Amino acid sequence: MAALTTEQTNFLYLLAYMYMQQSKYAQALQLFRILRLHTAENMQIALTLAFCLHKASRLEEATKVLNSLDTNKLSISQKTAYYFISSKVLWDLKKVTESREMLHNYLKCRKLNS
């Protein structure tokens, strides 16, 4: 598998993000999955993939992506996004207690981030 250049990664990320913004989730997810395969260490791409999966109502898949992340490797802003996305996914899965815990963590991180 050939490595993507930084320019290719940036272009594909922007294109996938634009698809997601237009609610074209199938196209966005295809690109985000390719990016995730090629840039496994890029936490921003992983978080955006999880967010897009949530928007596409693919909650179990979003959970798998979120559970695959090592939160110790996330920056404060990435942890903030992680907790926010996790809270939304868990809420939609009707896991209210876990969702509230993630929301509480999100608020703590957000406070640290400002």
C-alpha positions in Angstrom: 0.0 0.0 0.0 1.6 3.2 -1.2 1.8 6.0 1.4 -0.2 9.2 0.8 1.7 12.5 0.5 0.8 15.3 2.9 -0.9 17.1 0.0 -2.9 14.1 -1.0 -4.0 13.5 2.6 -5.0 17.2 3.0 -6.9 17.1 -0.3 -8.8 13.9 0.5 -9.6 15.2 4.0 -11.0 18.4 2.7 -13.1 16.6 0.0 -14.4 14.1 2.6 -15.3 16.9 5.0 -17.1 18.7 2.2 -19.1 15.6 1.4 -20.0 15.2 5.1 -21.1 18.8 5.3 -23.4 18.2 2.3 -24.8 15.0 4.0 -23.2 12.8 1.4 -22.2 10.3 4.1 -21.4 7.3 1.8 -18.8 9.3 -0.2 -17.4 11.0 3.0 -17.1 7.7 4.8 -15.3 6.0 1.9 -12.7 8.8 1.9 -12.4 9.0 5.7 -11.8 5.2 5.8 -9.1 5.4 3.2 -7.5 8.2 5.1 -7.7 6.2 8.3 -6.0 3.2 6.7 -3.2 5.4 5.4 -2.8 7.6 8.5 -3.6 5.3 11.4 -1.7 7.6 13.8 -3.6 10.7 12.8 -6.1 11.2 15.6 -7.9 14.1 13.9 -8.8 11.8 11.0 -10.0 9.1 13.4 -12.1 11.6 15.3 -13.6 13.0 12.2 -14.4 9.5 10.9 -16.2 8.8 14.2 -18.1 12.0 13.9 -19.1 11.2 10.3 -20.2 7.7 11.3 -22.4 9.3 14.0 -23.9 11.7 11.5 -24.6 8.7 9.2 -26.3 6.9 12.2 -23.7 4.2 12.1 -23.4 4.2 15.9 -21.8 0.8 16.5 -19.1 1.6 13.9 -18.6 5.0 15.5 -18.2 3.3 18.9 -15.6 0.9 17.5 -13.5 3.8 16.1 -13.8 5.7 19.4 -12.8 2.6 21.4 -9.8 2.1 19.2 -8.3 5.4 20.2 -5.7 5.8 22.9 -6.9 8.8 24.7 -3.5 9.3 26.3 -2.2 10.2 22.8 -4.8 12.9 22.2 -4.2 16.6 22.7 -6.5 18.5 25.0 -8.5 19.8 22.0 -8.7 16.3 20.6 -9.8 14.9 24.0 -12.5 17.6 24.1 -13.7 16.4 20.6 -13.4 12.8 21.7 -15.6 13.3 24.8 -18.2 15.4 22.8 -18.5 12.8 20.0 -18.6 9.9 22.5 -21.4 11.6 24.5 -23.5 12.1 21.3 -23.0 8.5 20.2 -23.7 7.1 23.6 -26.8 9.2 24.0 -28.2 8.0 20.6 -27.5 4.4 21.8 -29.7 5.2 24.8 -26.7 4.8 27.2 -27.7 7.8 29.2 -25.4 7.4 32.2 -22.3 6.8 30.1 -23.3 9.7 27.8 -23.6 12.1 30.8 -20.2 10.9 32.1 -18.6 11.7 28.7 -20.4 15.1 28.7 -19.0 15.9 32.1 -15.5 15.0 30.8 -16.1 17.2 27.8 -17.0 20.1 29.9 -13.9 19.7 32.1 -11.7 19.5 29.0 -13.4 22.4 27.4 -12.7 24.5 30.5 -9.0 23.4 30.4 -8.9 24.2 26.7 -10.1 27.8 27.1 
